[in-house]
Amino acid sequence: MSEPRPVLHSESGASWWPVLWGPALAVVGVVVDLAVGGGTHWGAWSVAATGWVVGSVVWVHARRRACSVSLTPAVLRQGREELPVDRIAEVEDVGAPVGARVLGGGWTPPRGATAVPLRLDDGSVVLAWSHDPAALRAAVARLLRRP
């Protein structure tokens, strides 16, 4: 059995707090119904809250799979794509050429993420991405400086 590798940089891709929006809006709706009078629509608010929870659970789960970042001493994982760290040749002073492939399978980095250009061992440049690009760049640079 192999020993687990330490995680040097990690981003979840999404937090679970949007799941609470549905119940919170349902509570606000019930309070408004009570304030206005004329009866409270418990069933409708329950269905609305449940629908919102189900939809947001699906959305958050998908974002966590497609937009997460993880760096270990062996692998940089961007979404579902894994890049062996030993393929990365350079992270400092690498420009982002037009048309560089974005890791993780998208056309562009996920919304809110910033591209981090990486030069690979074959001379090509790919775009990693992170919500904290300085931290990812620093973690990769530390790995590349190891003997």
Protein Blocks (a to p, Z undefined) as FASTA:
>chain_A
ZZddddfbdcehiafklmmmmmmmmmmmmmmmmmngniaafklmmmmmmmmmmmmmmmmm
mmmmmmgccddfkbccehjbccdfklpmbfghpacdehiacehhiabdcehiacdddddf
kopacddddfblmlmmmmmmmmmmpZZ
